[in-house]
């Protein structure tokens, strides 16, 4: 959307049913302030949108949400702007875009709360090997941590950027058997090996703070699932953003975990999870949200009693081969509904 806003031509952007639910104002409104011509074709604030590409003016914007998405959007738009881009933000979030632009020689100065970028005359061509996605790796990591059997998992060449690896660092703080071994840099992204061993007792933890929450926002349903196995009471706070994902992930996470016996309370900004006596959920209808499905799969894979889940197919978009991987960690039978 940001790139097309500054590109001559007429464009239409649409998405699947989940993307159509996601709010777009936090990207569209800053672009409009810079002169972008973007119109919502149906529901205000939602896809689909119509874009008439124009030369963008100066971008100087205060971002009031914690997400990195509007920051990245404005930086990409700023590449085609007529002057410097200045972004004020509440806190530093995921910084993949900033790292990539610096790697390509773009003049970009950054503090915890501000970014200033001078648009280049042109970007150079480049070769780049993308590291493995630690957010996708979170599912097998969680399954091994929760496993009642002796398991050892080694994940090679995965991105370990600290603005994205909060889930793994939090599990370490809870006592999980996880090691992170830095190996190299791909462009400006740190890459390493993650080694996970089962059999370590977890302890409850308080999770909060903007930077930590943003570094693991997508993995919080998984963390809630694992917290049910931790000694004590785990509190996750400062995660209001969960309410505006593919689903209200606070509500759907609570709904997906309680059938397993998880003692979980949803709050406006997160969860409270007590150590729980877990059992198979027998028959579970999963919500249309892959992150919440991952949490249910983690618990189901760690229990002796079987769980029959319907609606799991939605994970095939974000994680092709998910069932094949789970079959290496638990007994998985797949059948089509008639």
N, C-alpha and C positions, 0 to 999 in steps of 0.2 A: 504494500500500500504506500509506503514511504517513497520507494524508488519510483513508482509509477506517478506519484503526485507531481514530480518534477520532470517527467518525461513527456514530450509532445505526443498527443494522441488521446483516444477515448478508450477507457478500460472499464471492465466490470469484474469485481471480485466477489466470489461466493464461497460457501463452505458446506461441509456436511451438517447434519442436524446438531452436532455438538458445538461446532464453531459458530453456528447461527445463534446459539444461546449466549455466547460469550460477549461481554460488553466491549464495545469498540470506541467509546467516547474518549478514553484516556490516550488513544492514538490519534483519532480523527480530529479532536478539538485543537491540540497543539499544531497539527498540520494546517488546519484552517487558519489559525492565527498567522502562519507564515505565508498565507496566500493560496493554499491548496483548495481546489474546487472538488469537494467530495460530497455526494448526496446519498442518503440512505434510501434504498429503493422500496423497502417495505416497513419494517418496524424501526422506529428511531433508536439509534444506538446499537443496531445489530446489522450483520450481513444479511443480504447482499448490499454492496455499495457500487455507485457509479463514480468514476474518476475522470476528470478532464485535466490532463497534464499541463502544467504551466511552469514558468520560471519562478522559483520560490524566492521570497525575500529573506530578510534576516530572521533567524530563529533565536529567540531569547525567552525561555519558558521555565516556569516553576512547576515541577512535577510533585503532586501531593500523594501519590500512591507509592508503595515500596517496591513494586515490581520493576524488573529490569526492562520489560518489554517497551514501555514508552521511551526510555532512554535510548535503546537501540533504534527505535523508529525515528527519533529525531536526529540521531547521528547519521543514519542512512539518508534521510532527507537533506541533512546539512551538506552532504557530499555534492549536492547539486544546487546549493544555495548561493546567493550572490555575495555573502559576507560570512563572518565567523558565526558559529553556533555556540550559544551559551546556555547551559542547562543547570538549573538549581534543583536539587533533590533532597529528600529527607534523610537518606542514608545510602551508602554504597550497597549495591546488590550484585547480581551476577555480571561479570565484566568480560564475557567472551568477545563482544563486539569491540570494546575499547582495546583489548589486547590485539585483535586482528588488525584493526586500523593502524595501530602503532607499528605492528610488524610490517605493514605495507608503506611505512614512511609518512603517515599522516601526522601533522602537528596537532597533538592532543595533550592538554594539560589537565590534571585531575586532582581534586582533593576529596575528602569524605563527602562533601555536600555540593560540589560544583564540578562541571566539566566545561572546558572551552576548546573548541576545535576549529582550526582554519582549513577551509576546503582546499584540497589539492587541485592543480590544473588537470591532472588525470591520475588514475590509479594504475600501478604497474601490473603486468601479468605475474602470476605466481604459481608455484607448485606447493601443495600443502597436504600432509597426511593428517586426517582427523583422528584424534585419539578416541578410544571407546567411550561410550556415554556412561558415566558413573550413575546417572539416574536410572538407566535401564538395568545396570548391574546390581542395583539395590534389591531387586526381587530375589535373585539367587543368593545374594549375601544374607538377606533376611531368612530365607529358607534354611540355610546352613546354620545360622545362629539359633534358630528355633528347633532344629532337628534333635530328636531324642537318640539318634544313632551317631556313631563316630563318623564325622564327615570332615573332609578338608578340600577347600576350593581355592584355586589360584586363578586370578583374573589378570591377564597380561595386557599391557599397552592401553590402560584406561586413564582418562583424564582425572587428575587429582587437584585441579584448581580449587583453592580454599573457599572461593565464593560459591562452589557447587558441591563440596564434599562434606557438608555438615552432618548428614545422616551417618556416615561412617565414623566421623569423629565423635558423634554423640554415642554411638554404640560402644566405642572404645571406652568412653567415660562411664558407661553402664557396666563395664566389665567383660564385654564380648571379646572373644579370641580373634582379634583382627590386627594385622600389621599392614602398614602402607610403606612401600619401598620406592622412593623416587628413582627414576631411571634416566630421563632425558627431557628435552624440550622439543615440541613440535610447533614451529613458529614461535609464538610466545606462550604456549600452553604447556604446563608441566604434565608429564606423563609418567606413570609408574605401574607397579605391580601391587595388587591387593591379595593378601593371603587370609583366608577365613577358616577357623576351626570351630567345630561344635563342642558342646560339653561344658561351656563356661557359664556359671550362674550369673544372671543379670541382677543389678540393683536399680531401684527406682531413682529418678532424677527429675529435677525441675528444669524445663527447657524454655528459654525465652531470650529476648534481645533481638533487635531487628536484624543484625548481620547474620546471626546463627539461624534464625527462622527462615530468612531469605535463601540461605545456602542449602536448605532442605525442605522447602515448602511443598514440593511434590511428593516427598517421601514421608510426610507426617502421618498419613493413614497407616503406612507400614510400621512406623515407630509406635503408633498406638496399639497395633496388634502385638508387637513384641513386648510392650510394656505390661501386658497382661501376665507375662511370665516373670516379671521382675519383682524382687522382694520390695514391698512397700507401695507407695502411692506416687505415681508419675503425673506431673502437671505439665501441660504444653500450653503456652500462652503467647499472645501477640500474633496470632495467625488468622486474623479476620479475613484475609484474602482468600482463605479456603472456601468461603461462602460464594465466591464468584468464579468457580471453575466449571468443568463440564457439568457438575452437579454442585449443590451445597455440600461440600465434602465433610463438613462437620456432621451434618444430619445423616448423610448416607454412610459414613464410616461407622457411626454409632449403630445404625440399623443393620449393617453387614456383620459387625463383630458380636453383638449381643446374643445371636443364636448359638454362638460357640461357648456361651457362658461368661463372656468378658464383662467385667464390672466397669462400665465406662459411662461417663457423663459428658455430654456435649455442652460447651459453653459458647458464648458469643465470639470468643477469640481463640478457641481451641478445645482441649479435652482434659479430663481427669480420669486416670485409669488406675484401678486397684489390682493388686495381684489376685489372680482368678483361678478357679478350678475349671479346666477346659474340657470340652467333649465335642465330638463331631456334631455338625449342624443338621445332619440328616438330609433335609431338602431345603435348599437356599436359592432364592431368586435374587440375582445380583443386580445392583443398580447400573445404569448406563455410564460407567465411569471406570476407565482402566486402572487408575491409581487405587481406587477402593477395591476393585476386583483383586489386585495384587495382594492387598492386605488379607482378604478372605482366603486366597490361595495359600498364603504363608501359613496361616493357622491350620487349614485343612491338611496341608502336607506334613504337619508335625504331630498329628493325632492318630491313635489306633482306630478309633471309630470312623467309619466312612462318612464323607459328606458328598451329597449329590448337588451340584451347582448348575443352574441354568442361567444363560446370559453371559457366560465367560467368553464367548466368541469375539467380544469387542476388543479384547487384548490383542487380537491378531493384527490390528492396524499398527499399533505402537510397538509391539513385540512379536514379530513373526517367529515361529518356532518355540513359543513360550511353553506349550504343552510338552514338546519333546524334551526341553530342558528340565521341566518339573518331573518328568518320568525318570530322570536319573537320580532324583532325590526322594521320590515317594512313589507309591503305587497309584497310577493314573489310568483310568479307563474312560475312553471317549466314545460316546454314541450320539447319533442324531435323534432328535425328538421326532416322533411320528404324529 
